[in-house]
Amino acid sequence: MGTPERTCRPAAVTSGKLLTDNPALYETRFPDPERLAGRWAEDCLRRYGAGPRVLDIGCGTGRDAAHLHAAGRTVIAADLSGTMLEYARAHHPGPEYTRADLRGFDLGEQSFDAVVCLDSALLYCHTNEEFDGFLSSCRRSLPPGGLLVAEMRNGAFFLGRTELLDKPSVDGFTWQETAYTSTTALYVDRAAQLLRRTRVWTAADGSPPVEQRSAWRLLPPQELRHFLAVHGFEVLALYDGPGPRTEAPWREGDLPRATADGDRLHLVARLASTRLTLVNSRITLGRRTCA
Ligand SMILES: C[S@@+](CC[C@H](N)C(=O)[O-])C[C@H]1O[C@@H](n2cnc3c(N)ncnc32)[C@H](O)[C@@H]1O
């Protein structure tokens, strides 16, 4: 006989994130043994001639930052999660790790040639104000000509498509000798323009189920272009693949497709020397300042 009472128990709702609170589990669930994400980012930086100083914001376990460091770059890697940073320092040394909130960061006198933001970390900017905060912070941290390289879910993928929303997905895996099952339901919160996720974890060790909620901004390409233009960024590339997390993964030498229809978006943008500034709802063209 099984233990049906375990699954009948109400799930404990937690504000913590099982994966970001367990960086080792995060790397186990989302393995990247070939360092595809780091290699793709380095390829973009080289292709568009970025200088050596890189900020990896939302760096997670630090594996991408460490790859960029190994490629010869001077990397500062930042995350909001102290647990992630602790793990990154211990397991992926090389970059300087620091705590920062991507929705508005100020790294003092530090200046970078490029800001890198991978695996949808950018989409933790849920509101327009938060996204403005991110882009203003990037602008302060970059010189004219500095690059922004990002990889994320494509908000446009959900327009007219429901295959990821129709039914919960169930996934099983074993971690540290305990079998876990995760049941994940996604839904689109149209008013907030968020993809919301509820995930319930059950463990075979008898511990009570845990329910966790996350959300990502649904950011379609045209809206992303508008935000970037307002903040003085010129879009150099915006496409759906191939990339490090596409079904047919990116390989060295692959060229970007001309489409932005798939479930991932890849962005390379350059800070122009003049910028459009949104002032009291009026857009004005002005010289870039460090304000
Ligand atoms: C999906 S992980 C991506 C990690 C890493 N970039 C990668 O590609 O493996 C998202 C990361 O963003 C971090 N994060 C979430 N909200 C953040 C915020 N407001 N500021 C900085 N980091 C944040 C999380 O702690 C987590 O490490």
The ligand as an SDF file (V2000), in Angstrom:
LIG
                    3D

 27 29  0  0  0  0  0  0  0  0999 V2000
   16.5410   31.0970  -13.6790 C   0  0  0  0  0  0  0  0  0  0  0  0
   17.8360   31.6720  -12.6530 S   0  0  0  0  0  0  0  0  0  0  0  0
   19.0270   32.0570  -13.8770 C   0  0  0  0  0  0  0  0  0  0  0  0
   20.3950   31.8740  -13.3430 C   0  0  0  0  0  0  0  0  0  0  0  0
   21.4960   32.0460  -14.3460 C   0  0  0  0  0  0  0  0  0  0  0  0
   21.4490   33.3310  -15.0360 N   0  0  0  0  0  0  0  0  0  0  0  0
   21.4790   30.9090  -15.3390 C   0  0  0  0  0  0  0  0  0  0  0  0
   21.2340   31.1980  -16.5350 O   0  0  0  0  0  0  0  0  0  0  0  0
   21.7170   29.7550  -14.9400 O   0  0  0  0  0  0  0  0  0  0  0  0
   17.2690   33.2350  -12.1840 C   0  0  0  0  0  0  0  0  0  0  0  0
   18.1640   33.9020  -11.1800 C   0  0  0  0  0  0  0  0  0  0  0  0
   17.6880   35.2280  -11.0210 O   0  0  0  0  0  0  0  0  0  0  0  0
   17.7990   35.5710   -9.6530 C   0  0  0  0  0  0  0  0  0  0  0  0
   16.8950   36.6860   -9.3890 N   0  0  0  0  0  0  0  0  0  0  0  0
   15.5490   36.6840   -9.2630 C   0  0  0  0  0  0  0  0  0  0  0  0
   15.0940   37.9260   -9.0400 N   0  0  0  0  0  0  0  0  0  0  0  0
   16.1800   38.7340   -9.0320 C   0  0  0  0  0  0  0  0  0  0  0  0
   16.3720   40.1180   -8.8430 C   0  0  0  0  0  0  0  0  0  0  0  0
   15.3160   40.9290   -8.6390 N   0  0  0  0  0  0  0  0  0  0  0  0
   17.6180   40.6200   -8.8850 N   0  0  0  0  0  0  0  0  0  0  0  0
   18.6920   39.8120   -9.0940 C   0  0  0  0  0  0  0  0  0  0  0  0
   18.5690   38.4810   -9.2700 N   0  0  0  0  0  0  0  0  0  0  0  0
   17.3370   37.9440   -9.2440 C   0  0  0  0  0  0  0  0  0  0  0  0
   17.4480   34.3000   -8.9130 C   0  0  0  0  0  0  0  0  0  0  0  0
   17.9540   34.3230   -7.5920 O   0  0  0  0  0  0  0  0  0  0  0  0
   18.1210   33.2620   -9.7980 C   0  0  0  0  0  0  0  0  0  0  0  0
   19.4250   32.9930   -9.3750 O   0  0  0  0  0  0  0  0  0  0  0  0
  1  2  1  0
  2  3  1  0
  2 10  1  0
  3  4  1  0
  4  5  1  0
  5  6  1  0
  5  7  1  0
  7  8  2  0
  7  9  1  0
 10 11  1  0
 11 12  1  0
 11 26  1  0
 12 13  1  0
 13 14  1  0
 13 24  1  0
 14 15  1  0
 14 23  1  0
 15 16  2  0
 16 17  1  0
 17 18  1  0
 17 23  2  0
 18 19  1  0
 18 20  2  0
 20 21  1  0
 21 22  2  0
 22 23  1  0
 24 25  1  0
 24 26  1  0
 26 27  1  0
M  CHG  2   2   1   9  -1
M  END
$$$$
